[in-house]
Amino acid sequence: MTFERLSRENGHWQLLWRNWDALCETYNEAFTEFAPSALTVLKPLAEDPQLPHAGVFGLLDGPNVLAVCQLNVAALPGYDDKVLRLRHLVLSPEFDFSDAMTLERYVDVLSQMFTGAVEVASTEMPAKHIKLHFRSPADRQFFNQFKDTLSTSGAFKTVQMSGAWLYLSRD
């Protein structure tokens, strides 16, 4: 699996639309009705020329796009450096419609998205702080358990949760 920018320029955005449309069709669902609020936000970011401070990123497994999100980096009040935010996380229609999706696979995808965002904060969109927005209370529960491991890993100066957000800061 790879965590990559999805854009019109690199063809990954079109891959997502083809892949997820076919999956929705397999489950007799309309892709136009699948996650319309998030995909409406992501679409202009992926179809416009690439912006250095914002973009759509996803987890690819061969021809399958397992998850997608918006990453943006900005100077925010109350922070001493830039903040990378992961928002609008959407998982493949397969996670919504298939009975075959396991909790382990879901956790793996969430972990890979988290790891990918941290890597982008170290490379393409440098930021000392990272904020991840949860999709659901279940994601909050997962990251709450993960928080203790992150706190003692030495990779982050601070690890905190507040509301539907996980806050990370590096030295």
N, C-alpha and C positions, 0 to 999 in steps of 0.2 A: 504494500500500500504506500502511496505517496500523497503528501499534502502539497497542493499546488494552487497557484492563482488560476482562476477560471475566467477567461475573457473571450471576447469575439476574436481577438487577434490570434490567440493560440489554439482556437477551436474547441477548447474545453467547455465553454459555455453552451455551444451547440450540442456537444456530446451529452451534457446534462439534460438538455431538453429532449433529445432523441431517446436517451436511456430512460428517463423518468416518464415520458409519454408512453413508451412501450410497456413499462411496468404497470402504469395505471390501467392501460388497456387490458393487460393480462388479468387484472383483478376487477374488470368491468367498472372502472372508475374513470372519471373525466380528469385529465391532467389540469385543465383550466380551473378546476375546483380544488386542486391540491395545494395547500399552503399559499393561497393567493396573497395574503397580506405580506408575508415575508418575501415571496418571490417578486412581488411588485417593487419592493425596496431594492432587492438585489439586481434585478434586470438592468436598470440604467447604469449601475456601477460596472457590470460585466460587458455591456454593449458599447459604452463610451470609451474613448481612448483611456489607456491605463493611467491612473492617478498615483502619484508617489505616496500619498497619505491615506488612501482608501482603496479597497478592492474586495472582490469576492474570491474566497478560497475554499477549496474542497478536498475531500479525501477520496482519492481514486484507487480503485482496485481493478487494474486492467481497464476494460471498457465501461466499468460500472462506477458511477459516482455515488458513494455511500452517504455522504453528508456535505453540506455546504454552509457557509456563514459569511458574514460581512466582517472584515477587519478594518479598523481605521485607527490612525495614530494622530494625537493632537496634544497641544499644551492645554491642560485643564486647571482651573483654579484649585488651589490647595495642594498641588503637586510640585515638586522641585525639578521635575523633568517630564518628558513626554509620556503619554499613557496610550498603550495599545488596547483597544476594546474589541472583544469578540461579541457580536450581536447577531440576531436573526439566524440562529442555528436551526437548520432544517435537515432532517434525516430522510434518506431515500424512501419513496413510497413503499418499498418492500418492508420497511420497519412498521409502517401503519397497517398494511393490508395482509401480510403473510403471517401465518401461524408458525412458520418454521424459524422465525427470528428468535434467537436465544438471548437471555440476559447477558451471557458472556460476550456475545457478539456486540450487543449494545454498549456494554462497558468498554470493550476494545475500541469501538468507534469513538466514543466520548474521549477516551484516553489519547487516541491518535490525534483528534482535533485539538485537544489541550496542548499536546506536545508540539504540534505544528504551529500553533499560535505563539508559543514560547520561542520557537525557532525563528519565526518571522520577526519577533521583537528583538532578536539578536542580529538579524541580517537585513532584510529588505525594508523593514519599517522600525528602525532602532527606537527602543523605548525602555526606560528603567522600570516602569510600572505596567502591569497588565491587569485588565479587568475582564472577567468572563461572565456573561449573562446566562443564567440557567433557562432551559426550556420549560422545566416543570419542577414541582416539589420533589419528584424522584431524583432529578439531577442534583438538586440541592443536597439531598440525603447522601448521594454518591460522593459528591465533592466534600461534604462535611467529613466523611470517613477518610477521604484522600488527603484532607487538610493536615491531619496530624503527621502523615508521612512527609508531606511537603515541608512542614515546619521544621522537621528534624533532619531534612536532607542536606542542608547547607547550601542549596541552590538559590534560596530566596531569603532575603533579609526579614521580610514580614509576610505572613499569610493570614488573611482575615476573611470572614464572611459577613455580609450585611445584606439583608433583604434577599433579593434574587441575584446577588453578585458575589463572585470570589475575587478578592483583591490580592495581588501579589506585587512585591517590590524586590528588586535586586540591588546589590551594592553598586 
